[in-house]
Amino acid sequence: MHDLRAPPWYRRTLAAVLAAGVLLRLAQYLSNQSLFVDEAMLSLNIASRSWLDLLAPLDYGQTAPVPFLWAERLAIAVGGVNAFALRAIPLLAGLALPFVTWRFSRRLLGAREALLATAFAAVSPILIQFSAMVKPYVIDALVAVVLADFALDVITTPESSKAWVRLLAAGVVGLLVSIPALFVLGGVWAALALAPSVRQGPGHRVRLGLATLLWGTVFTVQYLLLYRPVATSPYMHEYWADSFLAPGAPDLARHTWLAAEYLLLNAFVGSRPQAWAVVLFLLFLAAGVWALARRRGLWAAALAAGAVAAAVGASAVERYPVAPRMMVFAVPYLALLLAAGFGATADAMRRPFPYSSWAVALLAIGWLLVPFERDLRRPYRADGVRPLAAQVARERDGSAPGRQPDVPVYVYAAAVPAWAFYTTDWSAPDTARLRFLARVASPGGPAFHNAAGRPAGRVVEGEGRHLVVRTAMYWELIGTPPGTQYRELTRWSQESPDPGWAENEAARIRATGARQVWVVTATSRTEPIDRLRRALGQLGAVEEFGRLERNARLYRYRFLQQPDGPQ
């Protein structure tokens, strides 16, 4: 961290930036948010499977590198099945990321731009968010910077066999722990091929060929054994369809703009940006690429921008979505390019306008303050299912030995993963219940929360009759999906639930014959829940209790008239 040649103000500023990055990530981690639906789905796999079972395709349509899954399995073996233990691995990666970003940026750009790039990485909302989520995305970003740093070692000392061996080995490890490492290594390979120092070095063609063979083989084997089921999943293709920037695709221009807008929003702003801000963002990125190519050579531009270009190329052939969380690996590169763009702009304006560089510096500082303010005042908050599950657990009946509960719990489809996680006794998990929930709530299952709308004319009535789980602890009615499918970039596929969905779910609840019922929901879409509540009211149910916790709701209903017996 300490650069003895840097003036004291620089060292103090760098220390403050790195400290801010640490504190923001620790604050997010220690807030101990409820597991988000994607976190819950991956966590259920980690907690309910053995080490060997994690090699098989995961439930709930999830995928992650095996070393990450094993590291998570080790974390819960040491710390227990809880959010703190599950989020510890991403936290460590997130804490390290600003420092390695500074180290790499300083070598490639110099001290001034490195400080700015580090500040962008330290306060990036998406990097802070995924530093406290049970997903491998922030590890992808860390791997991306480390691989580029190893590549810089080779470019600096191409005659060093040790530098080449370190890079080849790091590439293999990177591919094992990070899915988008393939794009990073594509940029690395291009930088090596373009660097004059490497081309003039001994045996560079053989070494580049060996890198291609080694890295290509490792990725291909992993893809065939682990990733192909998800990569070829019809649901995944449907979910990411609007994030593929394929030439000739309908609304390509709109989707490309949305990709840039949401990437800027999540990575460097934290709130919906104006159109001029998106244009400015793209201009500074372009200026950064130009500045790197002009100052260091084409190889430097390839090293910083090659991975992004590779991901966009894969998106053009519908093999990789350009969406914020799938591009987290590129955020440190984008921070570096933004910093290079600011620096180049300040240098270009200094000559004709001596004091204009101060204006550019103030713009950069003002830009940094926008996400920093958001990090402090409006940090990421997940759906609050955990406290709702805890309340139902405290108030549930049927706790006497051998007696089943008399009050059913209706679990809205989007709440099923988090509900399953927080209502499982992980010291002695009910594996049959977990298997049932995984089967019905995975893509293609009758309770999968993000299913597409039903075909026009299809009758919802009667759906979900078998989606019932009765144990000594809970009597659960698992909800069917309302059909309001969420997609990246373009958001919700339809405003309202499918016709008849709410009436069908209310009829299922009444058909239990129970006098009371709990209803647990988790969604930012209020209309499906409001329709369900109205449908219950039409069947004579009165709302006795309601609680709201960050997009999650808990209600208790009582039927005024005794319903018919269970059906």
C-alpha positions in Angstrom: 0.0 0.0 0.0 2.8 2.4 0.8 4.7 4.0 -2.1 7.7 5.7 -0.6 8.0 7.9 -3.6 4.5 9.3 -3.3 4.0 12.5 -1.3 2.3 12.3 2.1 -1.0 13.6 0.9 -1.2 10.8 -1.7 -0.5 8.1 0.9 -3.0 9.5 3.3 -5.6 9.8 0.5 -5.0 6.2 -0.6 -5.3 5.0 2.9 -8.6 6.8 3.3 -9.9 5.4 0.1 -9.0 1.8 1.0 -10.3 2.3 4.5 -13.6 3.5 3.1 -13.8 0.4 0.9 -13.2 -1.8 3.9 -15.8 -0.1 6.1 -18.5 0.0 3.5 -18.1 -3.7 2.9 -18.0 -4.6 6.5 -21.1 -2.5 7.2 -23.0 -4.4 4.4 -21.8 -7.7 5.8 -22.6 -6.9 9.4 -26.1 -5.7 8.5 -26.9 -9.4 8.1 -29.6 -9.0 5.6 -32.0 -11.9 4.8 -30.9 -14.1 2.0 -32.0 -12.8 -1.4 -33.8 -15.4 -3.5 -30.8 -16.2 -5.6 -28.6 -16.5 -2.5 -31.2 -18.7 -0.8 -31.3 -21.0 -3.8 -27.5 -21.4 -3.9 -27.3 -21.7 -0.1 -29.8 -24.5 -0.1 -27.6 -26.5 -2.4 -24.5 -25.8 -0.4 -26.1 -26.6 3.0 -28.0 -29.7 1.9 -25.4 -31.5 -0.3 -22.3 -33.4 0.5 -18.9 -32.4 -1.0 -19.3 -34.9 -3.8 -22.9 -34.0 -4.4 -21.8 -30.5 -5.2 -20.2 -31.8 -8.3 -23.6 -32.7 -9.8 -25.9 -30.2 -11.5 -27.4 -27.9 -8.8 -31.1 -27.5 -7.9 -33.0 -24.3 -8.5 -31.2 -23.7 -11.8 -28.1 -22.6 -10.0 -24.5 -22.9 -11.1 -21.1 -21.9 -9.6 -17.5 -23.0 -9.8 -16.8 -26.1 -7.7 -14.0 -24.5 -5.7 -16.4 -21.8 -4.6 -19.0 -24.3 -3.6 -16.4 -26.3 -1.6 -15.1 -23.2 0.0 -18.7 -22.3 1.1 -19.2 -25.9 2.3 -16.0 -25.5 4.4 -17.3 -22.1 5.7 -20.5 -23.6 7.1 -18.7 -26.6 8.5 -16.7 -24.2 10.6 -19.2 -21.4 11.2 -22.5 -23.2 11.0 -25.3 -22.8 8.4 -26.0 -19.1 8.6 -25.6 -16.0 6.4 -22.4 -14.8 8.2 -20.6 -18.0 7.4 -22.0 -18.3 3.8 -21.0 -14.7 3.0 -17.5 -14.8 4.5 -15.8 -16.0 1.3 -17.2 -13.2 -0.9 -16.4 -10.7 1.9 -12.7 -11.6 1.9 -12.6 -11.2 -1.9 -14.5 -7.9 -1.7 -12.1 -6.6 0.9 -9.0 -7.5 -1.2 -10.4 -6.1 -4.4 -9.7 -2.3 -4.0 -6.1 -3.0 -3.0 -5.3 -5.3 -5.9 -7.1 -2.8 -8.2 -4.7 0.0 -6.9 -1.7 -2.3 -7.4 -2.5 -3.2 -11.0 -3.7 0.3 -11.9 -0.6 1.9 -10.6 1.6 -0.4 -12.7 -0.5 0.2 -15.8 -1.5 3.8 -15.5 0.6 5.6 -12.9 -0.1 6.9 -9.4 -2.7 9.6 -10.2 -5.1 7.5 -12.2 -4.5 4.5 -9.9 -5.9 6.5 -7.0 -9.0 7.4 -8.9 -9.5 3.9 -10.2 -9.2 2.5 -6.7 -11.7 5.1 -5.4 -14.2 4.0 -8.1 -13.7 0.3 -7.1 -13.9 1.1 -3.3 -17.3 2.8 -3.5 -18.9 0.8 -6.4 -22.4 -0.2 -5.2 -22.4 -3.5 -7.1 -19.0 -4.5 -5.7 -20.1 -3.7 -2.2 -23.4 -5.5 -2.7 -21.8 -8.7 -3.9 -19.1 -8.6 -1.2 -21.9 -9.6 1.1 -23.9 -12.0 -1.0 -23.6 -15.8 -1.4 -22.6 -15.5 -5.1 -19.2 -15.8 -6.7 -19.4 -12.5 -8.7 -17.0 -10.4 -6.6 -14.5 -13.3 -6.8 -14.8 -13.1 -10.6 -13.7 -9.4 -10.3 -10.8 -10.3 -8.0 -9.6 -13.0 -10.4 -9.9 -10.7 -13.4 -7.5 -8.1 -11.8 -5.0 -10.8 -10.5 -4.8 -12.4 -13.9 -4.1 -9.1 -15.6 -1.5 -8.3 -13.0 0.3 -11.7 -13.7 0.1 -10.9 -17.4 1.8 -7.5 -16.8 4.7 -9.4 -15.2 5.2 -11.4 -18.4 5.0 -8.3 -20.5 7.5 -6.5 -18.3 9.9 -9.5 -18.2 9.1 -11.7 -21.2 12.3 -13.6 -20.9 11.4 -14.9 -17.4 10.2 -18.5 -17.5 8.9 -18.1 -13.9 6.6 -15.2 -15.0 5.2 -17.4 -17.8 4.7 -20.4 -15.5 3.0 -18.2 -12.9 0.7 -16.8 -15.6 -0.2 -20.2 -17.0 -0.9 -21.6 -13.6 -2.9 -18.6 -12.5 -4.9 -19.0 -15.7 -5.8 -22.5 -14.8 -6.7 -21.6 -11.3 -8.7 -18.6 -12.6 -10.8 -20.8 -14.9 -11.5 -23.2 -12.0 -12.8 -20.5 -9.7 -14.4 -18.0 -12.1 -16.6 -18.7 -15.1 -15.9 -15.4 -16.9 -12.1 -15.9 -16.5 -12.3 -17.2 -20.0 -13.0 -13.7 -21.3 -10.2 -12.3 -19.0 -7.7 -14.7 -20.4 -8.9 -13.8 -23.9 -7.9 -10.2 -23.2 -4.6 -11.4 -21.6 -3.8 -13.5 -24.6 -4.5 -10.5 -27.0 -2.3 -8.2 -24.8 0.6 -10.7 -24.9 0.3 -11.2 -28.6 0.3 -7.4 -29.2 3.1 -6.5 -26.8 6.4 -5.8 -28.6 8.4 -7.0 -25.6 6.7 -10.4 -25.8 6.9 -10.7 -29.6 10.7 -10.1 -29.4 11.1 -12.6 -26.5 12.3 -16.2 -27.0 9.8 -18.8 -28.0 6.7 -16.5 -27.6 4.7 -18.4 -30.2 5.2 -21.7 -28.5 4.3 -20.1 -25.1 1.2 -18.5 -26.5 0.2 -21.7 -28.2 0.7 -23.6 -24.9 -1.5 -21.0 -23.1 -4.2 -21.5 -25.7 -4.1 -25.3 -25.5 -3.9 -25.4 -21.7 -6.6 -22.8 -20.9 -8.8 -24.0 -23.7 -8.7 -27.6 -22.5 -9.5 -26.6 -18.9 -12.4 -24.5 -19.9 -13.8 -27.1 -22.3 -13.7 -29.9 -19.8 -15.4 -27.8 -17.1 -18.1 -26.7 -19.6 -18.9 -30.2 -20.7 -18.9 -31.7 -17.2 -20.4 -28.8 -15.1 -21.7 -25.8 -17.0 -23.4 -27.1 -20.1 -26.8 -28.1 -18.4 -27.3 -24.5 -17.3 -25.8 -22.9 -20.4 -28.2 -24.8 -22.6 -31.2 -24.5 -20.3 -34.3 -23.1 -22.1 -35.2 -21.1 -19.1 -31.8 -19.5 -18.8 -31.9 -18.5 -22.4 -35.4 -17.1 -22.0 -34.4 -15.2 -18.8 -31.3 -13.7 -20.4 -32.8 -13.2 -23.9 -33.0 -9.4 -23.7 -29.4 -9.3 -22.5 -27.9 -10.9 -25.6 -26.7 -8.1 -27.9 -27.0 -10.2 -31.1 -26.8 -8.3 -34.4 -30.2 -8.1 -36.1 -32.1 -8.9 -32.9 -35.3 -6.9 -32.3 -34.7 -3.8 -30.1 -30.9 -4.2 -30.3 -30.3 -0.5 -30.0 -32.6 -0.2 -27.0 -31.2 -3.3 -25.2 -27.6 -2.0 -25.8 -28.5 1.3 -24.3 -30.2 -0.4 -21.3 -27.1 -2.6 -20.8 -24.9 0.5 -20.6 -27.4 2.4 -18.4 -27.8 -0.4 -15.9 -24.1 -1.1 -15.8 -23.5 2.5 -15.0 -26.3 2.5 -12.5 -25.1 -0.5 -10.5 -21.4 -0.1 -10.8 -20.7 3.7 -10.6 -23.8 5.6 -9.7 -26.3 3.6 -7.6 -29.4 5.4 -8.9 -31.1 5.7 -12.3 -28.8 7.9 -14.4 -29.9 10.6 -16.9 -29.2 10.0 -20.6 -26.4 12.6 -20.6 -24.6 10.7 -17.7 -24.7 7.4 -19.8 -23.2 9.3 -22.8 -20.5 10.8 -20.5 -19.8 7.4 -19.1 -19.2 5.9 -22.5 -17.1 8.9 -23.7 -14.8 8.6 -20.7 -14.5 4.8 -21.3 -13.6 5.5 -24.9 -11.1 8.2 -23.9 -9.5 5.7 -21.4 -9.0 3.1 -24.1 -7.5 5.7 -26.5 -5.2 7.0 -23.7 -3.9 3.6 -22.9 -3.3 2.7 -26.5 -1.5 6.0 -27.1 0.6 6.0 -23.9 1.4 2.3 -23.5 0.5 0.7 -26.8 -2.3 -1.5 -28.1 -1.4 -4.2 -25.8 -2.4 -2.1 -22.7 -5.8 -1.3 -24.3 -6.3 -5.0 -24.9 -5.3 -5.9 -21.4 -7.8 -3.4 -19.9 -10.7 -3.7 -22.4 -10.2 -7.1 -24.0 -12.2 -9.0 -21.5 -15.2 -6.6 -21.9 -14.9 -6.9 -25.7 -14.8 -10.7 -25.4 -17.9 -10.8 -23.3 -19.8 -8.5 -25.7 -18.6 -10.8 -28.6 -20.0 -13.8 -26.7 -23.2 -11.9 -26.2 -23.5 -11.2 -29.9 -23.7 -15.0 -30.5 -26.1 -15.4 -27.6 -23.6 -17.2 -25.3 -23.2 -14.7 -22.5 -25.5 -12.0 -21.2 -24.4 -8.4 -20.9 -26.2 -7.6 -17.6 -24.8 -5.9 -14.5 -24.3 -9.0 -12.2 -22.8 -11.0 -15.1 -20.4 -8.1 -15.8 -19.2 -7.6 -12.2 -15.9 -9.2 -13.3 -15.3 -6.2 -15.6 -16.0 -3.5 -13.1 -12.4 -3.0 -12.0 -11.4 -2.8 -15.7 -14.1 -0.2 -16.3 -13.0 1.7 -13.2 -9.4 1.8 -14.6 -10.6 3.0 -18.0 -12.8 5.7 -16.4 -9.7 6.9 -14.4 -7.6 6.8 -17.6 -10.3 8.8 -19.4 -10.5 11.4 -16.7 -6.7 11.7 -16.7 -6.5 12.0 -20.5 -9.2 14.6 -20.5 -7.5 16.7 -17.8 -4.2 16.5 -19.7 -5.7 17.5 -23.0 -7.6 20.4 -21.6 -4.7 21.7 -19.5 -2.8 23.1 -22.5 -5.4 25.4 -24.0 -7.2 26.0 -20.6 -4.7 26.1 -17.8 -7.2 25.7 -15.0 -9.6 23.3 -16.7 -7.9 20.3 -15.2 -9.3 21.4 -11.9 -12.8 21.2 -13.3 -12.1 17.7 -14.5 -10.8 16.8 -11.0 -13.9 18.3 -9.4 -16.1 16.3 -11.8 -14.4 13.1 -10.9 -14.8 13.8 -7.1 -18.4 14.7 -7.6 -19.0 11.5 -9.5 -17.4 9.5 -6.7 -19.6 11.2 -4.1 -22.8 10.0 -5.8 -22.3 6.3 -5.2 -20.6 7.0 -1.8 -23.8 8.8 -0.7 -25.9 5.9 -1.9 -23.6 3.4 -0.1 -24.1 5.3 3.2 -27.8 6.3 3.0 -29.3 3.6 0.8 -27.3 0.4 1.0 -28.5 -2.7 -0.6 -31.4 -4.5 1.3 -32.7 -7.9 0.5 -36.2 -9.2 0.9 -36.9 -9.6 4.6 -38.1 -13.2 4.8 -36.0 -14.2 7.8 -37.9 -12.2 10.5 -41.2 -13.3 9.0 -40.2 -17.0 9.2 -39.0 -16.4 12.8 -42.4 -14.9 13.8 -44.3 -17.8 12.3 -42.0 -20.2 14.1 -42.7 -18.5 17.4 -46.4 -18.5 17.0 -46.9 -21.9 15.2 -49.2 -24.4 16.8 -48.9 -28.2 16.9 -45.6 -28.1 18.7 -46.6 -31.0 21.0 -44.8 -34.2 20.2 -46.5 -36.2 17.5 -49.0 -33.5 16.6 -49.1 -31.7 13.3 -49.8 -28.0 13.0 -53.4 -26.9 12.6 -52.6 -23.6 10.9 -51.3 -23.9 7.4 -48.7 -21.5 5.9 -49.2 -20.4 2.3 -45.7 -19.6 0.8 -45.7 -17.4 -2.2 -43.6 -18.9 -4.9 -40.8 -16.2 -4.8 -40.5 -16.7 -1.0 -40.0 -20.5 -1.2 -36.2 -20.6 -1.3 -35.6 -18.2 1.6 -38.5 -19.7 3.6 -37.0 -23.2 3.1 -33.6 -22.0 4.2 -34.8 -20.2 7.4 -37.4 -22.9 8.5 -35.0 -25.8 8.2 -33.3 -27.2 11.3 -29.9 -27.6 9.8 -28.7 -29.7 12.8 -31.1 -32.4 11.6 -32.5 -31.3 8.2 -35.7 -32.9 6.8 -34.1 -34.1 3.6 -37.4 -35.4 2.1 -38.9 -31.9 2.5 -35.9 -30.2 1.0 -35.9 -32.6 -2.0 -39.5 -32.0 -2.6 -39.1 -28.2 -2.5 -36.1 -28.3 -4.8 -38.0 -30.4 -7.3 -41.1 -28.3 -7.5 -39.4 -24.9 -7.1 -36.6 -25.4 -9.7 -37.0 -24.1 -13.3 -39.7 -26.1 -15.0 -41.3 -27.1 -11.7 -44.9 -26.2 -10.8 -43.8 -23.8 -8.1 -40.8 -22.1 -9.8 -41.1 -18.4 -8.9 -40.0 -16.9 -12.2 -42.0 -18.9 -14.6 -43.3 -17.2 -17.7 -47.0 -16.4 -18.0 -49.3 -19.2 -18.9 -50.4 -19.5 -22.6 -53.5 -17.5 -23.4 -56.7 -19.4 -22.6 -55.0 -21.8 -20.2 -57.2 -22.3 -17.1 -55.3 -21.8 -13.8 -58.1 -23.4 -11.8 -56.9 -26.6 -10.0 -53.2 -25.9 -10.3 -51.1 -26.7 -7.3 -53.3 -29.2 -5.5 -50.3 -31.5 -4.8 -48.0 -28.6 -3.6 -48.5 -29.4 0.0 -46.0 -30.4 2.6 -47.0 -31.6 6.1 -44.4 -32.2 8.8 -44.4 -32.1 12.6 -43.2 -28.4 12.3 -45.2 -27.0 9.4 -48.2 -27.4 7.2 -47.1 -25.7 4.0 -49.0 -24.7 0.9 -46.5 -23.9 -1.8 -47.6 -21.2 -4.1 -47.8 -21.5 -7.9 -46.1 -18.7 -9.9 -48.2 -15.7 -10.9 -46.6 -15.5 -14.4 -45.1 -12.1 -13.9 -41.7 -13.2 -15.1 -38.7 -11.0 -14.3 -36.0 -10.6 -17.0 -32.7 -8.7 -16.8 -32.7 -5.3 -18.4 -36.3 -5.3 -19.5 -37.7 -6.2 -16.1 -41.2 -7.7 -15.8 -42.8 -9.5 -18.7 -46.3 -8.5 -17.6 -47.9 -6.1 -15.2 -50.6 -8.3 -13.7 -50.7 -12.0 -12.7 -52.2 -14.5 -15.0 -56.1 -14.5 -15.1 -57.5 -16.7 -12.4 -54.2 -17.1 -10.5 -55.2 -15.2 -7.4 -58.6 -16.9 -7.2 -57.0 -20.4 -7.6 -54.5 -19.7 -4.8 -57.2 -18.4 -2.5 -59.4 -21.4 -3.2 -56.4 -23.7 -2.4 -56.0 -22.0 0.9 -59.7 -22.3 1.8 -59.8 -25.9 0.7 -57.6 -26.8 3.6 -60.5 -26.5 5.9 -58.4 -24.6 8.4 -59.9 -21.7 10.4 -56.7 -19.6 10.2 -53.9 -19.4 7.7 -50.5 -17.6 7.5 -49.5 -16.0 4.1 -45.8 -15.3 3.5 -44.8 -13.4 0.4 -41.6 -11.9 -1.1 -41.8 -9.7 -4.1 -41.4 -6.1 -5.1 -44.5 -6.5 -7.2 -47.5 -5.6 -5.1 -50.3 -6.3 -7.6 -50.2 -10.1 -7.4 -50.3 -9.9 -3.6 -53.1 -7.4 -3.5 -55.2 -9.6 -5.9 -54.6 -12.6 -3.6 -55.7 -10.6 -0.6 -58.9 -9.5 -2.4 -59.6 -13.1 -3.5 -59.2 -14.3 0.1 -61.6 -11.5 1.3 -64.2 -12.6 -1.3 -64.0 -16.1 0.2 -64.8 -14.7 3.7 -61.3 -14.4 5.1 -60.5 -11.5 7.4 -57.0 -10.1 7.8 -56.1 -10.3 11.5 -52.4 -9.4 11.2 -50.0 -7.9 8.8 -46.2 -7.2 8.8 -44.0 -5.7 6.1 -40.3 -6.4 5.9 -38.5 -5.0 2.8 -40.5 -6.5 -0.1 -41.6 -9.4 2.1 -45.0 -9.6 3.8 -46.6 -11.8 6.5 -50.4 -11.9 7.0 -52.7 -14.0 9.2 -56.2 -14.6 8.0 -59.2 -16.0 9.7 -62.2 -17.4 7.9 -65.4 -16.1 9.6 -67.4 -19.2 8.4 -66.1 -22.7 9.0 -64.7 -23.8 5.6 -65.4 -27.2 4.2 -63.0 -30.0 5.2 -59.7 -30.5 3.5 -59.9 -31.4 -0.2 
